[in-house]
Amino acid sequence: MVQKTIVASFLLLPLLVSGGCGKSLSALDQLAASGSIQEDNPVKAHLQVEIDAPPAKVWAVLINVSSWPKWQPRIESVTVTGPLANGKRFSWKTGGTNSHSQVQLFEPEHRLG
């Protein structure tokens, strides 16, 4: 089986924006669209897992935003209309906090930001 890496960085974007990082939302959108992060941000997180499944199957689960609460215990709810794509907006709740996100990077079976 050929291994691929799928990168999903959009979950941290609302935390970085609400955390007062100093960058404008426009600047953060540009970083997300290029698959980058704000390197000088005081709070960063990195998570990497190896999943024994074909990339297409992992991608299908990842982009099914409505199902996130089923496999991400800290996500309480998600609201989205239609499939994910560049520019798609969705809302989600974690730890009692409502977050609003927008997809800036959508490369099927490879990167989501």
FIVEXPA-8724 format. One record per atom (N, C-alpha, C, O): x, y, z; atom name. Coordinates in nm, 4 decimals, always signed. Layout:
# FIVEXPA-8724
+----------+----------+----------+------+
:       xx :       yy :       zz : site :
+----------+----------+----------+------+
:        X :        Y :        Z :   CA :
...
+----------+----------+----------+------+
# end
This chain:
# FIVEXPA-8724
+----------+----------+----------+------+
:       xx :       yy :       zz : site :
+----------+----------+----------+------+
:  +0.0838 :  -0.1175 :  +0.0000 :    N :
:  +0.0000 :  +0.0000 :  +0.0000 :   CA :
:  +0.0885 :  +0.1242 :  +0.0000 :    C :
:  +0.1860 :  +0.1320 :  +0.0748 :    O :
:  +0.0541 :  +0.2199 :  -0.0836 :    N :
:  +0.1258 :  +0.3472 :  -0.0879 :   CA :
:  +0.0767 :  +0.4335 :  +0.0268 :    C :
:  -0.0439 :  +0.4498 :  +0.0452 :    O :
:  +0.1687 :  +0.4884 :  +0.1035 :    N :
:  +0.1301 :  +0.5744 :  +0.2151 :   CA :
:  +0.1314 :  +0.7192 :  +0.1710 :    C :
:  +0.2209 :  +0.7635 :  +0.0991 :    O :
:  +0.0311 :  +0.7913 :  +0.2153 :    N :
:  +0.0223 :  +0.9343 :  +0.1900 :   CA :
:  +0.0009 :  +1.0034 :  +0.3229 :    C :
:  -0.0439 :  +0.9425 :  +0.4200 :    O :
:  +0.0333 :  +1.1297 :  +0.3257 :    N :
:  +0.0093 :  +1.2088 :  +0.4445 :   CA :
:  -0.1050 :  +1.3042 :  +0.4168 :    C :
:  -0.1055 :  +1.3745 :  +0.3157 :    O :
:  -0.2016 :  +1.3062 :  +0.5066 :    N :
:  -0.3122 :  +1.4003 :  +0.4979 :   CA :
:  -0.2936 :  +1.5004 :  +0.6103 :    C :
:  -0.2823 :  +1.4623 :  +0.7267 :    O :
:  -0.2905 :  +1.6270 :  +0.5762 :    N :
:  -0.2678 :  +1.7321 :  +0.6745 :   CA :
:  -0.3976 :  +1.8074 :  +0.6977 :    C :
:  -0.4606 :  +1.8543 :  +0.6029 :    O :
:  -0.4375 :  +1.8191 :  +0.8234 :    N :
:  -0.5575 :  +1.8958 :  +0.8583 :   CA :
:  -0.5196 :  +1.9975 :  +0.9638 :    C :
:  -0.4917 :  +1.9623 :  +1.0784 :    O :
:  -0.5187 :  +2.1229 :  +0.9247 :    N :
:  -0.4763 :  +2.2269 :  +1.0176 :   CA :
:  -0.5860 :  +2.3246 :  +1.0540 :    C :
:  -0.5624 :  +2.4159 :  +1.1331 :    O :
:  -0.7044 :  +2.3086 :  +0.9993 :    N :
:  -0.8095 :  +2.4068 :  +1.0216 :   CA :
:  -0.8625 :  +2.4075 :  +1.1631 :    C :
:  -0.9189 :  +2.5084 :  +1.2055 :    O :
:  -0.8470 :  +2.2989 :  +1.2388 :    N :
:  -0.9020 :  +2.2959 :  +1.3738 :   CA :
:  -0.8346 :  +2.3943 :  +1.4669 :    C :
:  -0.8960 :  +2.4375 :  +1.5644 :    O :
:  -0.7109 :  +2.4311 :  +1.4405 :    N :
:  -0.6406 :  +2.5258 :  +1.5258 :   CA :
:  -0.6647 :  +2.6704 :  +1.4872 :    C :
:  -0.6430 :  +2.7599 :  +1.5689 :    O :
:  -0.7087 :  +2.6956 :  +1.3656 :    N :
:  -0.7241 :  +2.8333 :  +1.3193 :   CA :
:  -0.8159 :  +2.9158 :  +1.4090 :    C :
:  -0.7775 :  +3.0275 :  +1.4439 :    O :
:  -0.9360 :  +2.8685 :  +1.4494 :    N :
:  -1.0191 :  +2.9516 :  +1.5358 :   CA :
:  -0.9526 :  +2.9803 :  +1.6700 :    C :
:  -0.9717 :  +3.0879 :  +1.7268 :    O :
:  -0.8752 :  +2.8858 :  +1.7207 :    N :
:  -0.8066 :  +2.9080 :  +1.8479 :   CA :
:  -0.6998 :  +3.0153 :  +1.8330 :    C :
:  -0.6813 :  +3.0977 :  +1.9225 :    O :
:  -0.6289 :  +3.0145 :  +1.7195 :    N :
:  -0.5256 :  +3.1141 :  +1.6967 :   CA :
:  -0.5865 :  +3.2529 :  +1.6792 :    C :
:  -0.5322 :  +3.3519 :  +1.7284 :    O :
:  -0.6988 :  +3.2596 :  +1.6094 :    N :
:  -0.7639 :  +3.3886 :  +1.5869 :   CA :
:  -0.8188 :  +3.4435 :  +1.7171 :    C :
:  -0.7977 :  +3.5606 :  +1.7486 :    O :
:  -0.8902 :  +3.3592 :  +1.7947 :    N :
:  -0.9511 :  +3.4080 :  +1.9181 :   CA :
:  -0.8468 :  +3.4329 :  +2.0258 :    C :
:  -0.8746 :  +3.5027 :  +2.1233 :    O :
:  -0.7274 :  +3.3774 :  +2.0099 :    N :
:  -0.6241 :  +3.3933 :  +2.1102 :   CA :
:  -0.5491 :  +3.5253 :  +2.1011 :    C :
:  -0.4577 :  +3.5495 :  +2.1799 :    O :
:  -0.5859 :  +3.6108 :  +2.0070 :    N :
:  -0.5215 :  +3.7410 :  +1.9965 :   CA :
:  -0.3767 :  +3.7306 :  +1.9541 :    C :
:  -0.2893 :  +3.7879 :  +2.0191 :    O :
:  -0.3495 :  +3.6595 :  +1.8477 :    N :
:  -0.2121 :  +3.6372 :  +1.8028 :   CA :
:  -0.1487 :  +3.7612 :  +1.7411 :    C :
:  -0.0268 :  +3.7668 :  +1.7252 :    O :
:  -0.2294 :  +3.8596 :  +1.7064 :    N :
:  -0.1736 :  +3.9811 :  +1.6498 :   CA :
:  -0.1849 :  +3.9895 :  +1.4991 :    C :
:  -0.1808 :  +4.0996 :  +1.4440 :    O :
:  -0.1987 :  +3.8787 :  +1.4312 :    N :
:  -0.2138 :  +3.8796 :  +1.2857 :   CA :
:  -0.3605 :  +3.9044 :  +1.2522 :    C :
:  -0.4493 :  +3.8667 :  +1.3286 :    O :
:  -0.3855 :  +3.9676 :  +1.1384 :    N :
:  -0.5225 :  +3.9880 :  +1.0935 :   CA :
:  -0.5780 :  +3.8564 :  +1.0409 :    C :
:  -0.5033 :  +3.7642 :  +1.0080 :    O :
:  -0.7098 :  +3.8496 :  +1.0337 :    N :
:  -0.7723 :  +3.7300 :  +0.9806 :   CA :
:  -0.7277 :  +3.7058 :  +0.8368 :    C :
:  -0.7094 :  +3.5912 :  +0.7957 :    O :
:  -0.7103 :  +3.8122 :  +0.7610 :    N :
:  -0.6634 :  +3.8016 :  +0.6236 :   CA :
:  -0.5260 :  +3.7353 :  +0.6176 :    C :
:  -0.5024 :  +3.6483 :  +0.5338 :    O :
:  -0.4367 :  +3.7760 :  +0.7054 :    N :
:  -0.3019 :  +3.7172 :  +0.7083 :   CA :
:  -0.3090 :  +3.5699 :  +0.7469 :    C :
:  -0.2358 :  +3.4879 :  +0.6915 :    O :
:  -0.3967 :  +3.5354 :  +0.8416 :    N :
:  -0.4109 :  +3.3956 :  +0.8818 :   CA :
:  -0.4724 :  +3.3133 :  +0.7696 :    C :
:  -0.4351 :  +3.1976 :  +0.7498 :    O :
:  -0.5673 :  +3.3725 :  +0.6953 :    N :
:  -0.6254 :  +3.3034 :  +0.5803 :   CA :
:  -0.5174 :  +3.2716 :  +0.4773 :    C :
:  -0.5163 :  +3.1626 :  +0.4201 :    O :
:  -0.4276 :  +3.3654 :  +0.4538 :    N :
:  -0.3196 :  +3.3440 :  +0.3574 :   CA :
:  -0.2269 :  +3.2319 :  +0.4039 :    C :
:  -0.1825 :  +3.1501 :  +0.3234 :    O :
:  -0.1980 :  +3.2284 :  +0.5332 :    N :
:  -0.1150 :  +3.1202 :  +0.5863 :   CA :
:  -0.1845 :  +2.9860 :  +0.5672 :    C :
:  -0.1231 :  +2.8896 :  +0.5215 :    O :
:  -0.3125 :  +2.9802 :  +0.6023 :    N :
:  -0.3872 :  +2.8549 :  +0.5895 :   CA :
:  -0.3935 :  +2.8090 :  +0.4449 :    C :
:  -0.3785 :  +2.6900 :  +0.4170 :    O :
:  -0.4153 :  +2.9012 :  +0.3533 :    N :
:  -0.4262 :  +2.8670 :  +0.2113 :   CA :
:  -0.2967 :  +2.8085 :  +0.1552 :    C :
:  -0.2984 :  +2.7343 :  +0.0570 :    O :
:  -0.1853 :  +2.8426 :  +0.2182 :    N :
:  -0.0577 :  +2.7886 :  +0.1715 :   CA :
:  -0.0136 :  +2.6669 :  +0.2532 :    C :
:  +0.0926 :  +2.6097 :  +0.2289 :    O :
:  -0.0972 :  +2.6283 :  +0.3504 :    N :
:  -0.0624 :  +2.5134 :  +0.4337 :   CA :
:  +0.0413 :  +2.5459 :  +0.5389 :    C :
:  +0.1110 :  +2.4568 :  +0.5875 :    O :
:  +0.0522 :  +2.6743 :  +0.5748 :    N :
:  +0.1515 :  +2.7196 :  +0.6728 :   CA :
:  +0.0838 :  +2.7602 :  +0.8027 :    C :
:  -0.0388 :  +2.7689 :  +0.8100 :    O :
:  +0.1641 :  +2.7847 :  +0.9045 :    N :
:  +0.1147 :  +2.8347 :  +1.0314 :   CA :
:  +0.1925 :  +2.9600 :  +1.0698 :    C :
:  +0.2952 :  +2.9914 :  +1.0097 :    O :
:  +0.1434 :  +3.0299 :  +1.1688 :    N :
:  +0.2132 :  +3.1469 :  +1.2210 :   CA :
:  +0.3234 :  +3.0963 :  +1.3139 :    C :
:  +0.2972 :  +3.0624 :  +1.4294 :    O :
:  +0.4447 :  +3.0915 :  +1.2639 :    N :
:  +0.5559 :  +3.0307 :  +1.3366 :   CA :
:  +0.5877 :  +3.1012 :  +1.4686 :    C :
:  +0.6351 :  +3.0366 :  +1.5622 :    O :
:  +0.5626 :  +3.2324 :  +1.4784 :    N :
:  +0.5962 :  +3.3037 :  +1.6018 :   CA :
:  +0.4801 :  +3.3062 :  +1.7016 :    C :
:  +0.4869 :  +3.3770 :  +1.8021 :    O :
:  +0.3744 :  +3.2300 :  +1.6751 :    N :
:  +0.2615 :  +3.2236 :  +1.7673 :   CA :
:  +0.3063 :  +3.1575 :  +1.8979 :    C :
:  +0.3778 :  +3.0574 :  +1.8939 :    O :
:  +0.2657 :  +3.2116 :  +2.0143 :    N :
:  +0.3085 :  +3.1534 :  +2.1407 :   CA :
:  +0.2464 :  +3.0168 :  +2.1694 :    C :
:  +0.2990 :  +2.9412 :  +2.2511 :    O :
:  +0.1350 :  +2.9843 :  +2.1030 :    N :
:  +0.0702 :  +2.8554 :  +2.1248 :   CA :
:  +0.0615 :  +2.7828 :  +1.9909 :    C :
:  -0.0008 :  +2.8309 :  +1.8963 :    O :
:  +0.1248 :  +2.6668 :  +1.9852 :    N :
:  +0.1198 :  +2.5834 :  +1.8656 :   CA :
:  +0.0977 :  +2.4396 :  +1.9094 :    C :
:  +0.1370 :  +2.3997 :  +2.0190 :    O :
:  +0.0353 :  +2.3638 :  +1.8233 :    N :
:  +0.0150 :  +2.2220 :  +1.8521 :   CA :
:  +0.0423 :  +2.1428 :  +1.7255 :    C :
:  +0.0202 :  +2.1906 :  +1.6142 :    O :
:  +0.0899 :  +2.0231 :  +1.7441 :    N :
:  +0.1162 :  +1.9346 :  +1.6311 :   CA :
:  +0.0711 :  +1.7955 :  +1.6717 :    C :
:  +0.1031 :  +1.7479 :  +1.7806 :    O :
:  -0.0019 :  +1.7321 :  +1.5851 :    N :
:  -0.0473 :  +1.5960 :  +1.6112 :   CA :
:  -0.0303 :  +1.5157 :  +1.4840 :    C :
:  -0.0730 :  +1.5574 :  +1.3764 :    O :
:  +0.0313 :  +1.4028 :  +1.4973 :    N :
:  +0.0504 :  +1.3158 :  +1.3825 :   CA :
:  +0.0119 :  +1.1754 :  +1.4233 :    C :
:  +0.0584 :  +1.1250 :  +1.5256 :    O :
:  -0.0723 :  +1.1122 :  +1.3444 :    N :
:  -0.1113 :  +0.9746 :  +1.3714 :   CA :
:  -0.0956 :  +0.8933 :  +1.2443 :    C :
:  -0.1103 :  +0.9454 :  +1.1337 :    O :
:  -0.0660 :  +0.7666 :  +1.2606 :    N :
:  -0.0579 :  +0.6763 :  +1.1471 :   CA :
:  -0.1845 :  +0.5925 :  +1.1468 :    C :
:  -0.2181 :  +0.5291 :  +1.2469 :    O :
:  -0.2537 :  +0.5923 :  +1.0358 :    N :
:  -0.3800 :  +0.5209 :  +1.0241 :   CA :
:  -0.3643 :  +0.4128 :  +0.9179 :    C :
:  -0.3240 :  +0.4403 :  +0.8049 :    O :
:  -0.3965 :  +0.2905 :  +0.9555 :    N :
:  -0.3840 :  +0.1779 :  +0.8639 :   CA :
:  -0.5096 :  +0.1691 :  +0.7773 :    C :
:  -0.5938 :  +0.0814 :  +0.7961 :    O :
:  -0.5201 :  +0.2609 :  +0.6829 :    N :
:  -0.6337 :  +0.2651 :  +0.5914 :   CA :
:  -0.5913 :  +0.3405 :  +0.4660 :    C :
:  -0.4990 :  +0.4219 :  +0.4709 :    O :
:  -0.6562 :  +0.3148 :  +0.3563 :    N :
:  -0.6226 :  +0.3875 :  +0.2334 :   CA :
:  -0.6548 :  +0.5367 :  +0.2485 :    C :
:  -0.7507 :  +0.5721 :  +0.3170 :    O :
:  -0.5763 :  +0.6237 :  +0.1858 :    N :
:  -0.6003 :  +0.7674 :  +0.1969 :   CA :
:  -0.7432 :  +0.8089 :  +0.1617 :    C :
:  -0.7983 :  +0.8991 :  +0.2249 :    O :
:  -0.8031 :  +0.7451 :  +0.0630 :    N :
:  -0.9397 :  +0.7816 :  +0.0237 :   CA :
:  -1.0383 :  +0.7601 :  +0.1378 :    C :
:  -1.1297 :  +0.8403 :  +0.1569 :    O :
:  -1.0203 :  +0.6535 :  +0.2127 :    N :
:  -1.1107 :  +0.6243 :  +0.3248 :   CA :
:  -1.0896 :  +0.7253 :  +0.4385 :    C :
:  -1.1861 :  +0.7736 :  +0.4977 :    O :
:  -0.9641 :  +0.7566 :  +0.4683 :    N :
:  -0.9333 :  +0.8550 :  +0.5730 :   CA :
:  -0.9881 :  +0.9910 :  +0.5324 :    C :
:  -1.0481 :  +1.0603 :  +0.6145 :    O :
:  -0.9685 :  +1.0294 :  +0.4090 :    N :
:  -1.0173 :  +1.1578 :  +0.3590 :   CA :
:  -1.1699 :  +1.1669 :  +0.3724 :    C :
:  -1.2223 :  +1.2699 :  +0.4146 :    O :
:  -1.2401 :  +1.0605 :  +0.3368 :    N :
:  -1.3865 :  +1.0600 :  +0.3449 :   CA :
:  -1.4343 :  +1.0850 :  +0.4876 :    C :
:  -1.5316 :  +1.1574 :  +0.5087 :    O :
:  -1.3673 :  +1.0262 :  +0.5842 :    N :
:  -1.4039 :  +1.0481 :  +0.7245 :   CA :
:  -1.3703 :  +1.1909 :  +0.7666 :    C :
:  -1.4495 :  +1.2559 :  +0.8349 :    O :
:  -1.2545 :  +1.2393 :  +0.7266 :    N :
:  -1.2087 :  +1.3724 :  +0.7649 :   CA :
:  -1.2994 :  +1.4827 :  +0.7115 :    C :
:  -1.3280 :  +1.5784 :  +0.7833 :    O :
:  -1.3447 :  +1.4715 :  +0.5881 :    N :
:  -1.4260 :  +1.5791 :  +0.5309 :   CA :
:  -1.5742 :  +1.5663 :  +0.5648 :    C :
:  -1.6524 :  +1.6548 :  +0.5302 :    O :
:  -1.6144 :  +1.4593 :  +0.6311 :    N :
:  -1.7517 :  +1.4452 :  +0.6775 :   CA :
:  -1.7632 :  +1.5188 :  +0.8115 :    C :
:  -1.7679 :  +1.4570 :  +0.9179 :    O :
:  -1.7676 :  +1.6509 :  +0.8035 :    N :
:  -1.7611 :  +1.7379 :  +0.9208 :   CA :
:  -1.8709 :  +1.7058 :  +1.0214 :    C :
:  -1.8472 :  +1.7111 :  +1.1421 :    O :
:  -1.9893 :  +1.6731 :  +0.9742 :    N :
:  -2.1010 :  +1.6444 :  +1.0644 :   CA :
:  -2.0733 :  +1.5242 :  +1.1548 :    C :
:  -2.1334 :  +1.5120 :  +1.2615 :    O :
:  -1.9828 :  +1.4357 :  +1.1129 :    N :
:  -1.9530 :  +1.3169 :  +1.1934 :   CA :
:  -1.8401 :  +1.3387 :  +1.2947 :    C :
:  -1.8109 :  +1.2490 :  +1.3737 :    O :
:  -1.7769 :  +1.4550 :  +1.2938 :    N :
:  -1.6644 :  +1.4777 :  +1.3854 :   CA :
:  -1.6953 :  +1.4454 :  +1.5308 :    C :
:  -1.6118 :  +1.3839 :  +1.5970 :    O :
:  -1.8114 :  +1.4840 :  +1.5839 :    N :
:  -1.8377 :  +1.4529 :  +1.7252 :   CA :
:  -1.8364 :  +1.3030 :  +1.7561 :    C :
:  -1.8178 :  +1.2643 :  +1.8715 :    O :
:  -1.8558 :  +1.2188 :  +1.6553 :    N :
:  -1.8554 :  +1.0739 :  +1.6768 :   CA :
:  -1.7155 :  +1.0208 :  +1.7047 :    C :
:  -1.7003 :  +0.9234 :  +1.7784 :    O :
:  -1.6126 :  +1.0834 :  +1.6466 :    N :
:  -1.4760 :  +1.0316 :  +1.6640 :   CA :
:  -1.3806 :  +1.1324 :  +1.7266 :    C :
:  -1.2642 :  +1.1005 :  +1.7509 :    O :
:  -1.4280 :  +1.2528 :  +1.7527 :    N :
:  -1.3504 :  +1.3557 :  +1.8229 :   CA :
:  -1.4279 :  +1.3908 :  +1.9502 :    C :
:  -1.5142 :  +1.4785 :  +1.9468 :    O :
:  -1.3993 :  +1.3251 :  +2.0606 :    N :
:  -1.4807 :  +1.3427 :  +2.1814 :   CA :
:  -1.4885 :  +1.4870 :  +2.2328 :    C :
:  -1.5849 :  +1.5218 :  +2.3011 :    O :
:  -1.3915 :  +1.5700 :  +2.2024 :    N :
:  -1.3943 :  +1.7079 :  +2.2511 :   CA :
:  -1.4809 :  +1.8001 :  +2.1651 :    C :
:  -1.5108 :  +1.9125 :  +2.2054 :    O :
:  -1.5206 :  +1.7537 :  +2.0488 :    N :
:  -1.6091 :  +1.8334 :  +1.9639 :   CA :
:  -1.7518 :  +1.7969 :  +1.9988 :    C :
:  -1.7941 :  +1.6824 :  +1.9831 :    O :
:  -1.8262 :  +1.8973 :  +2.0472 :    N :
:  -1.9627 :  +1.8751 :  +2.0934 :   CA :
:  -2.0643 :  +1.8758 :  +1.9800 :    C :
:  -2.1583 :  +1.7963 :  +1.9802 :    O :
:  -2.0459 :  +1.9652 :  +1.8830 :    N :
:  -2.1402 :  +1.9740 :  +1.7716 :   CA :
:  -2.0747 :  +2.0456 :  +1.6534 :    C :
:  -1.9776 :  +2.1196 :  +1.6691 :    O :
:  -2.1302 :  +2.0218 :  +1.5358 :    N :
:  -2.0827 :  +2.0854 :  +1.4125 :   CA :
:  -2.2048 :  +2.1230 :  +1.3284 :    C :
:  -2.3009 :  +2.0466 :  +1.3180 :    O :
:  -2.1989 :  +2.2417 :  +1.2691 :    N :
:  -2.3036 :  +2.2855 :  +1.1770 :   CA :
:  -2.2386 :  +2.3204 :  +1.0433 :    C :
:  -2.1510 :  +2.4066 :  +1.0356 :    O :
:  -2.2832 :  +2.2520 :  +0.9388 :    N :
:  -2.2315 :  +2.2766 :  +0.8041 :   CA :
:  -2.3412 :  +2.2428 :  +0.7045 :    C :
:  -2.4192 :  +2.1501 :  +0.7267 :    O :
:  -2.3477 :  +2.3169 :  +0.5957 :    N :
:  -2.4411 :  +2.2838 :  +0.4892 :   CA :
:  -2.3598 :  +2.2498 :  +0.3651 :    C :
:  -2.2810 :  +2.3309 :  +0.3164 :    O :
:  -2.3801 :  +2.1308 :  +0.3159 :    N :
:  -2.3098 :  +2.0869 :  +0.1960 :   CA :
:  -2.1703 :  +2.0357 :  +0.2245 :    C :
:  -2.1232 :  +2.0406 :  +0.3381 :    O :
:  -2.1039 :  +1.9860 :  +0.1198 :    N :
:  -1.9699 :  +1.9282 :  +0.1355 :   CA :
:  -1.8623 :  +2.0350 :  +0.1533 :    C :
:  -1.8797 :  +2.1501 :  +0.1132 :    O :
:  -1.7513 :  +1.9948 :  +0.2138 :    N :
:  -1.6372 :  +2.0857 :  +0.2298 :   CA :
:  -1.5740 :  +2.1151 :  +0.0942 :    C :
:  -1.5696 :  +2.0298 :  +0.0055 :    O :
:  -1.5257 :  +2.2366 :  +0.0811 :    N :
:  -1.4557 :  +2.2823 :  -0.0389 :   CA :
:  -1.3872 :  +2.4128 :  -0.0016 :    C :
:  -1.4134 :  +2.4676 :  +0.1055 :    O :
:  -1.2999 :  +2.4636 :  -0.0880 :    N :
:  -1.2372 :  +2.5932 :  -0.0622 :   CA :
:  -1.3459 :  +2.6977 :  -0.0398 :    C :
:  -1.4412 :  +2.7064 :  -0.1172 :    O :
:  -1.3315 :  +2.7770 :  +0.0660 :    N :
:  -1.4259 :  +2.8827 :  +0.0970 :   CA :
:  -1.5444 :  +2.8397 :  +0.1811 :    C :
:  -1.6184 :  +2.9256 :  +0.2289 :    O :
:  -1.5656 :  +2.7108 :  +0.2012 :    N :
:  -1.6805 :  +2.6616 :  +0.2780 :   CA :
:  -1.6674 :  +2.7045 :  +0.4240 :    C :
:  -1.5620 :  +2.6882 :  +0.4854 :    O :
:  -1.7750 :  +2.7590 :  +0.4781 :    N :
:  -1.7794 :  +2.7998 :  +0.6187 :   CA :
:  -1.8571 :  +2.6953 :  +0.6982 :    C :
:  -1.9524 :  +2.6352 :  +0.6484 :    O :
:  -1.8142 :  +2.6749 :  +0.8232 :    N :
:  -1.8860 :  +2.5861 :  +0.9133 :   CA :
:  -1.8620 :  +2.6315 :  +1.0559 :    C :
:  -1.7669 :  +2.7044 :  +1.0840 :    O :
:  -1.9486 :  +2.5880 :  +1.1453 :    N :
:  -1.9372 :  +2.6228 :  +1.2873 :   CA :
:  -1.9251 :  +2.4949 :  +1.3674 :    C :
:  -1.9800 :  +2.3913 :  +1.3299 :    O :
:  -1.8524 :  +2.5028 :  +1.4788 :    N :
:  -1.8379 :  +2.3875 :  +1.5643 :   CA :
:  -1.8203 :  +2.4338 :  +1.7080 :    C :
:  -1.7818 :  +2.5478 :  +1.7340 :    O :
:  -1.8489 :  +2.3438 :  +1.8001 :    N :
:  -1.8437 :  +2.3774 :  +1.9418 :   CA :
:  -1.7546 :  +2.2773 :  +2.0140 :    C :
:  -1.7688 :  +2.1560 :  +1.9984 :    O :
:  -1.6627 :  +2.3309 :  +2.0933 :    N :
:  -1.5740 :  +2.2471 :  +2.1741 :   CA :
:  -1.5490 :  +2.3179 :  +2.3063 :    C :
:  -1.5243 :  +2.4385 :  +2.3089 :    O :
:  -1.5553 :  +2.2441 :  +2.4150 :    N :
:  -1.5320 :  +2.3025 :  +2.5474 :   CA :
:  -1.6282 :  +2.4163 :  +2.5793 :    C :
:  -1.5929 :  +2.5087 :  +2.6526 :    O :
:  -1.7486 :  +2.4102 :  +2.5252 :    N :
:  -1.8465 :  +2.5157 :  +2.5485 :   CA :
:  -1.8248 :  +2.6404 :  +2.4643 :    C :
:  -1.8996 :  +2.7371 :  +2.4779 :    O :
:  -1.7237 :  +2.6404 :  +2.3773 :    N :
:  -1.6923 :  +2.7568 :  +2.2946 :   CA :
:  -1.7348 :  +2.7317 :  +2.1505 :    C :
:  -1.6989 :  +2.6299 :  +2.0912 :    O :
:  -1.8113 :  +2.8250 :  +2.0947 :    N :
:  -1.8507 :  +2.8178 :  +1.9541 :   CA :
:  -1.7405 :  +2.8785 :  +1.8679 :    C :
:  -1.6904 :  +2.9873 :  +1.8963 :    O :
:  -1.7038 :  +2.8068 :  +1.7629 :    N :
:  -1.6019 :  +2.8548 :  +1.6695 :   CA :
:  -1.6582 :  +2.8546 :  +1.5292 :    C :
:  -1.7385 :  +2.7685 :  +1.4931 :    O :
:  -1.6156 :  +2.9512 :  +1.4509 :    N :
:  -1.6572 :  +2.9613 :  +1.3114 :   CA :
:  -1.5319 :  +2.9494 :  +1.2265 :    C :
:  -1.4351 :  +3.0228 :  +1.2470 :    O :
:  -1.5335 :  +2.8572 :  +1.1312 :    N :
:  -1.4161 :  +2.8299 :  +1.0487 :   CA :
:  -1.4517 :  +2.8393 :  +0.9014 :    C :
:  -1.5679 :  +2.8303 :  +0.8619 :    O :
:  -1.3476 :  +2.8577 :  +0.8220 :    N :
:  -1.3638 :  +2.8594 :  +0.6769 :   CA :
:  -1.2480 :  +2.7813 :  +0.6162 :    C :
:  -1.1323 :  +2.8026 :  +0.6524 :    O :
:  -1.2791 :  +2.6915 :  +0.5246 :    N :
:  -1.1760 :  +2.6122 :  +0.4578 :   CA :
:  -1.0979 :  +2.7041 :  +0.3641 :    C :
:  -1.1561 :  +2.7723 :  +0.2797 :    O :
:  -0.9667 :  +2.7050 :  +0.3798 :    N :
:  -0.8793 :  +2.7859 :  +0.2957 :   CA :
:  -0.7914 :  +2.7006 :  +0.2051 :    C :
:  -0.7338 :  +2.7510 :  +0.1086 :    O :
:  -0.7811 :  +2.5726 :  +0.2355 :    N :
:  -0.6936 :  +2.4828 :  +0.1590 :   CA :
:  -0.7640 :  +2.3482 :  +0.1480 :    C :
:  -0.7903 :  +2.2835 :  +0.2494 :    O :
:  -0.7941 :  +2.3065 :  +0.0285 :    N :
:  -0.8666 :  +2.1813 :  +0.0055 :   CA :
:  -0.8024 :  +2.1081 :  -0.1104 :    C :
:  -0.8297 :  +2.1378 :  -0.2267 :    O :
:  -0.7172 :  +2.0125 :  -0.0785 :    N :
:  -0.6509 :  +1.9290 :  -0.1778 :   CA :
:  -0.6894 :  +1.7852 :  -0.1471 :    C :
:  -0.6281 :  +1.7226 :  -0.0606 :    O :
:  -0.7912 :  +1.7306 :  -0.2173 :    N :
:  -0.8435 :  +1.5980 :  -0.1852 :   CA :
:  -0.7354 :  +1.4914 :  -0.1626 :    C :
:  -0.6405 :  +1.4766 :  -0.2395 :    O :
:  -0.7554 :  +1.4195 :  -0.0544 :    N :
:  -0.6683 :  +1.3117 :  -0.0102 :   CA :
:  -0.5261 :  +1.3564 :  +0.0228 :    C :
:  -0.4349 :  +1.2739 :  +0.0295 :    O :
:  -0.5071 :  +1.4877 :  +0.0434 :    N :
:  -0.3729 :  +1.5348 :  +0.0748 :   CA :
:  -0.3714 :  +1.6403 :  +0.1849 :    C :
:  -0.3109 :  +1.6174 :  +0.2897 :    O :
:  -0.4369 :  +1.7570 :  +0.1642 :    N :
:  -0.4313 :  +1.8634 :  +0.2652 :   CA :
:  -0.5657 :  +1.9331 :  +0.2795 :    C :
:  -0.6399 :  +1.9527 :  +0.1832 :    O :
:  -0.5939 :  +1.9701 :  +0.4057 :    N :
:  -0.7151 :  +2.0423 :  +0.4401 :   CA :
:  -0.6765 :  +2.1469 :  +0.5418 :    C :
:  -0.6198 :  +2.1142 :  +0.6461 :    O :
:  -0.7061 :  +2.2723 :  +0.5133 :    N :
:  -0.6668 :  +2.3792 :  +0.6046 :   CA :
:  -0.7676 :  +2.4909 :  +0.6100 :    C :
:  -0.7481 :  +2.5882 :  +0.6828 :    O :
+----------+----------+----------+------+
# end
